[in-house]
Amino acid sequence: MPRVLIAWELGAQLGHVLRILGVARELRERGAAVLIAVRDLRAASATLAQHGFACVQAPWMPAPSSEAAPEPPGYGGILAACGFGEVSSLRALVQGWDSLIELFSPQVLLADHAPSALLAARMRALPAAQIALGFELPPATVPLPVLRPWTAHRPADILAQEARLLGVINALCRERGASGLDRLADLYASAAPLLATVPELDHFGAREGGQYVGPLFTLDDGEAALWPQADHPGKRMFVYLRPGPAAEHALAAIGRRVAADAGVQVIAAVPGLRREMAAQFHGERFAVHVNPVRARVALTADLAITNGGHGLTAAALLAGVPLLALPTHVEQWMLARRVQQLGAGVFLNPNQVETGFAAALGAMLTDDKYRQAALAFAAHHAGVDQGATLRRIADEIERISAAPAACAR
């Protein structure tokens, strides 16, 4: 097995770490040497060290600090905000990856939302694979996809931004004696673009020819969570939300439902929620946790209420559990929309939670169509297996490490 550098550059969720961990363990079992470069050392180091993996700080560029800057409508805006907007910043990122590559001498790069690492690998003709839930690997279109179609934008402006970004990338390529890109989407070309999802849960929709290997998720990290009344015959709700106004409105509405309906019990995990706030809701049939919990208990729920992260969404649907999603950013919104299109859930935007959550909750608890759609999804994907997914990823890494490298210079 080869030496593999795993790179996580963008994104701020612990899910990246857990996804990387599963792949790294499979590679190590096959005899590979693995070094993991992570965006957030604080979030990653303890988890990775516990499993015996070395990790280092990944090169990344903080976004501009202007609070007034609007969220970019197009995918190119993500690149513009993370160092691709100027040759000097992009040069610094690539040089950072160069240093790691020279120190570790990998035969393969495995990128998890790491565009500048992909560029550095391309310039060095280092074979690269990617693991993406969908969002991190945009379709190869010109322009790249519009992420926020509800925002005011002009197609000409998005194309102009992509042209500027392409100019920056190609200026650095010329400086380093590497061939340039024909279009911005070529940045995401790799020897193994692996989609760690199923077509229905791809943020951008099912792709013809997409290399889908199945979802990756971890259900056993965190503290134990048990149903308050294990033998209770009524509805079970599992809640996993980030703290904030939307979560508090949701908890209040759930509390009212529990008080009014003796057939309902709840496990709620809101990591970081103030303990005094949690105490307001905690009760005989309403267990509230302020730390991460082992989400495997969600597989025995009748309804899961989440922010729309991919791992828990996929795990719940594969168990036939419908979802009520409260997305907090565009990636979660895109996935929640896919679930709603499946008929296996609904989602509420942040400005809808205070007034609309109770009605949405009531509908999902009483209308069996959501459960039936989730069960149909589970039946269709009954063969999905985490072990098989990890083996397929490792097989691809072995394959590209043995193949002749395509020269980028």
N, C-alpha and C positions, 0 to 999 in steps of 0.2 A: 504493500500500500504506500501511497505517496505521502510527502509532507504537505499538509493542508493549512493554509492561512484562512481563517474564517473572519469576515469583516462585517461589522455592524456599524453603520455611519449615521443614518437618519432614523427618526422616530424615538419616542420617549417612553415606550411601554415595556414593562417587564416581560411581556410576551415574547419579545425578541430574544431575550436571554433563555427562556425556557425552550423556545424552538431550536435555538442554536445548541443547547445542551443535549437534546435528544440525538441530533445529528452527530455531534462530537463524540458521544458515547458509542454510537454505532461504528464510527470511523476508527476509534481507538480499539474496539474489540477486533477489528480486522487488521490491526497492526500499524495503523497510520499514526504519524506524529502530528499533533494539532496545536496550533497557537491561535488564540481568539483575541481579536482586537475589537473592543467594545466602545460604544459612544459614552455610556454612563458607568464608570468604574464603581461608583457607590452602589448602584443597583445590581451590578453583575458580579462583583468580585467574590462576595461571600458565597453565593450560590455556586459559582464555577469552582472556587477553591474547595468547597465541600466535596466536590466530585473529582478533585485532583487535576483540574485543568488550569494551565497558566493563561492569564489574560493581561493585556496591556491596553493603554489608552489608544483609541482609534483617532486618526486625524479627522477633525470636523471643524466647520466654520460656523460660528454663531450667526443667527439671522440679524439683520438690522434692528436696532432697539426702538425704532419709532413706533409708539403705540398707536399712532394715527394711521399707519400704513394698512390699507385694506388687504384682506385675504386675496391671493391671486386667483383669478377665474380659471386659468389654464395650468396644465401640469408643468409647463416650462417655468412657471412662477416659483415652483418648489426649488428648482435648480438655481434660479436667479437669487433666491434667498439664502442658499447654503454654499456660496463660494464660486459659482460658475459665472457670475456677472462681470468679473474682472480677471485679467490674465494674472495679475500679481497674487490674488487670493487662490485661484485655481492652481497656480504653480506651487504655492505653499502646500496645498493639500496633496498634490501628486508627489511632491518631494517627501512629504511625510510617509506616504505609502511606500515610496521607493526605499526609504530607510528600513522600514519593517521587512520588506521583501528581501533586501540585501542581508539583513541580520539573520533572518530565519531560513532563507533559501527554499521557499515552498515550490512544489511542482504544480500545485493547483490553488487558485483563489476560489473560495466559496463566499459569495456576496449575499448579505441580507440587508437590503435597502442601503447599498453602498455605491453610489454612482461614481464618486471620484476614485474609489478603489478599482472599479471596473475600467475606468480610463487609464489608470496607472498600469494595470495588468495588460491592457491592450497595447500600450506603448512599448511594453517589454516582451510582447508575444508570450505572456504567461497564460496558460489555459484557465478559463474562468467558468464557473457554474453559478447559478443563482437559485435561491429559494425565495419565493414570493407568494403571498397570499392572494395576489391579484393586483392590488393597488401599487405595490412596489415595482411592478413590471408592466408599464403602460403598453398598450397595443402600438405597433409600429406604424402610426399614422402621421400625416402632415396636415395640420399641426397635431401635436400630442393632444390627448383628450381635454375637453373643458370639464372641470371638476365642479364648478358652481354655476350651473346654467341659469340660475335665478338672478345672478348679479349682472349689472350693466357692463357689457363688454362688446368690443368690435372685433370680428374675425381678423381684420387687417392689423389691429394692434397685437394680437396674439402671434400672428405670423411674423410681425416685425421683431417682437421679443425673441422668438425662436431664432431668427436670423442673427440677432446680436449675440445670443448665447453660442450659436454654431461658430460665429466668427471668433469668439474668445477661445473656444476649444481648439479650433483649427490653427489659431495663432500659436498656441502652446505646442500643438503637434509639429508645426513647422520648426519652432525653436528647438525641439528635441529630435528632429529628423525622423518623425513618425508620419505615416500617412494620415490624412484628415478624414473627417466624417462627411458623408454626402447629405445627411439630414440628422436632426437632433435625436431622433429615435434610434439611430445607429449606436448611440452611447450604451443602450441596453442590450445590444446584441452580444450573445455569449455562446459558448459551445454547448451549454446545458441550461436553458432557461426553464427551470422547474417551477410549476405552479402547485404550491402545497395547499390545494383546495379541490373542490369539485366544480364542474362548469356552472352549476346553478348558483354557487356562492362566490364566483369571480366578481370582484367589484365592477369590472367593465363588461360583464356579460360573457357568455360562452364564446370561446374563440375557436375558429376552425384551425385544426392542427396544433392546438395548445397542448403542451406536455404536462397534463394533470397527473400528479402523483398521489393525491389524497391529502386531507387535512392533517395538520400537526397541532396537538394540544396537550396540556398537562393538567391532570385533575387531582393530583395527590400532594400538592404543595400547600402548606398552610396548616392552621389548626383544625382539629376535628370539629365537625358540625353535625348535630343530630336533630332529627325532627322532635319538636317539643313533646309530642304525644305519638309515640311510634305506632300504636295500634289504632289511632284515630282514623275513621273511615272516610273522612271528607277530603276536600281539595287541598293540595299541597302547593305552596308557592315558594320558589327559590329566587332570592333577590341578590344581585351582585352589582353595586353601583359605586361610582366615585362620589365623594362627598361634595356637597354644594346645594344651592337652592332647589334644583330639580329633584335631587335625591330626597331632600327634606319634605318637599311637597308630596312625593310618591310615598314615603314612609307614613306620612300623616293620613293619606287616603287609604293605604293598606291597613293602618291601625283602625280606621273607622270601619272598614270592611270586616276585619276580624271581630270587632266588638259587636257588629250587627249580625254576623253569620257564624254560628257555632260550628259549622262544617268546614271552616278554613283554619289552616295552620301555616306558619311562615318561618323560614330561615332567611335572615337578611344579613349580608356582609357588606359593610361600607367602610373599607379600610381608611383610617384617618378621621373618621367621624368622632366628634367630641363625645366623651363618655357620658356627660350629663345630657346630651341630646339623645344618645342611644337609650339612656334610662327612661326617657319619656315614652318610648315605644315598646320597650321590652316587657313581655308579659307571659302568661301561662301558655299561650299558643303562638307567641311571636318572639322568637329568639333573635336578638340583634348582636352581631359581632362587629368589633371595631378593628379587627386584624384580618388579613387574608385567611380564607378557609379552604379546605379541600373540597373542590367543586364537584367531586364525583357524586355527592349527594343530590346534585341537580338532576341526575339521570333518573331519579325516582320521583321527580316533581310532576305536577300537572301543568305548571306554567313557570317559565323562567323570565325574570325581569332584569334586563341588563342594559349597559350602554351600547351594546352592539359590537363588542370585540369579536374577532373572528374565531378564536379558539373555543370559547364557551358557546358561541352561536352554533358552530359546527357540531360540537359534542352534544348539545341539547337536541338538535334536529336529528342527528343519527340515532338518538334514543327515543325519537318520536315526541319530544317535548316542544310545544309551541313557545313563541317568544313575544314579549312586549318590550320594545327597545326604546331607550331614551338617548339617542346619539349626542355626543358632545363635540364631535369634529367631523370633517367631511368624509373621512375614510369610514367611520362608523355609519354615517348617514347613507353612504353608497351601499354598504352591506345590508343595512336594515331595509332599504328599498328592495333589494333582491329577495329578502325573506318575505316581505309583504307581497311581492309579485308571485311568490310561490303559494300564497294563501295560508302560510304557516305562522303568521304573526302580523303585528302592526307596529308602527313607530310613531313617536311624537317628537316634533322639534322642540327645542328648549322653551320657546315662548308659548307652547301649547300645554305644557305639563300641568301648570297650576290649575287651569280650568278644564282640561280635557282628560286627565289621567283617570279619574274615578270612573268615567263612562267607558273608557277603553278597557279598564280592568274588568268592569262588570260584563262587558261583551265577551271578553276572552274566557271568563270563567263560566259563562252560561251557554255560549254558542259552540257546539262541538265541531264546527267546520275547521277551526284552526288546528285542533288536535288531529283530526283526520288527515289534513294536509301534511302535518308533521310526520304522522305515521306512514303516509305514502312515500315521503322523502326517505324515511328510514328504511323502508322495504326496498326501495330502488337502489339504495347504497348499502345493502346488507353485507356486502363483501369487503367494505372499507376496513382496513386494519392498520393500526399505528405501526406495528412491527414491519409490515410489508412496505409501508410508505418510507420508513427509514432505510430499509434495505434497497429500495429503488434509488433513493438519493445517493447512497454510498456506491451503488453499482455505477451510476452515471459519473461520479467523481473518479472511480477507478478507470472507467472507459476513457474519459478525456485525458487522464494523466498518461495513458499508454499511447494515445494518438499523437501523430506528428503535429506540432504547434503550427498554426497559421501565422506567418510573419506579419507583424503590423508595421514594420519599418520600410 
